[in-house]
Amino acid sequence: MIVFNNEGAAGASFILTTMTAAEGVTNAATAEIGGTAITVMQELLHPERGVNNSLTAKAMLISVETASVNMTLDGSTPTVASGTDLGHELSAGQSYVIRGENNVRNFKVINKVASNGAVVKGTIFY
């Protein structure tokens, strides 16, 4: 079991859906928090209002709910299997902890196949 005692407290959770183009916390991707669409970068990485005011993301827990995805952490754009197949594959049911502000900021994900069925849920730790 992983304990996040030195990696901050859990903040807002989000859901990324569709992912026919690479999405992450650094672009204009939108996610849902409590059913409300938000812009990921503004609300999660450096929230300027609310309970996480002026905090910086230290870690992120992601879980793949449906359909496999390709993920990158270095800022490169992951691609679908029919293309160059760039990125680490995470299958439905798998979870992954991303540690470090730069890794969280550079996280990008795309549906493994050229489709829109992937759902990735995440929680940011501040």
N, C-alpha and C positions, 0 to 999 in steps of 0.2 A: 504494500500500500504506500502511495506517495503522500507525504504531508507537505503542505505549502507554507509552513511556518515562516520560512525566510524568503518566500517568494510572493508575499503580499496576501491581501484578503480578496476573496471572490467579489467581483463586481457584477455588472449586468451580463446576462446571457443573451445570445443572439442566434439567429438561424439564417444561413445562406442557402438560397434555392436557385434553381435553373442552371446556372453555371455553364452555359454554352460558350462563354468567353471567360478567361481567367479572372477570378475575383480574389480580393484580399482586403486587408485593412488599410492599405495605402492608396487605393484608387477610389473612385466614386461609387463603388459597389454599395448597394443598399442591403440592409438586413432588417429583421423584425425583432423588436423587443416588446414583449407583451402584446403582440398583434399590431404594433405601430411601426411603420417603416421609418428607418433612420439611415443617415449616411454613416457608414462604419467608421471612417477615419475621425470625423468630428466627435462622435459620441463615445467611442470606445478607447482609442489610443490616448488622447489628451482631452478628456472631458472638461469642459469649461463651466459646467453648471451641474447641479444635482449632487448626489451623495459622493461622487468620485471627483469632486472639484479639485483641480490642479494636481492630480495624480498621474503617474506614468505607468503604462502597462509593463509588468515584469514577466509575466508568463501567460499562456493561453492553453486551455484544455479544449481540444476539438474532438468531436465524435462524428463518424460517418453513419448516417441513418439509413440511407437508401443509395444504391448504385455506387460503384467504385469511382474514386477520384484520383487525380495526380496532383501532388503538392510539391511546391518548392519553397525554400526559406532564404535563398540568396538574392532575391529580387528578380531572378529570371522568370520568364513566363512559361508555366507548364503547358504541355500540349496534349492533344488527344492521341489515343493509340494508333489511329489511322494516319497520323502525322509523324512527327519525330518521337513521340511518346516520351517527352521529357518530364521528369519529376518522379517522386516516390509514390508508389501506388498504396492507397489505403482502401480496403474493401469495406463494404457495409458491415457494421457491427464493430469496427475497430475504433480505438481512441488513441490519441497522441497528445503528449504534453510538449509544448513549445516553450523553451526558456530563453529569456533575454530580450531586452527591449528591441534590439535590431532584428532579431529573428521574428518576433511578433509583427513588427512593422513590415518586414519583407515577405511575410507569408502570403502565398497565392495558391489558389486551388481551381481546378477545372474538372468537369465530368470526364471520366476516363474515355468514354465513347462520345461520338458527336451526337449528343442527345441532351434533353433537359430534365432528366429524372433524378439527379443527385440532390441530396439534402445533407448539409453539414451544420451541426450545432456547435456552439462554442461558448466558453466563459472566459472572460479576461480577469486576470489577477493583478491587483495594484499594490 
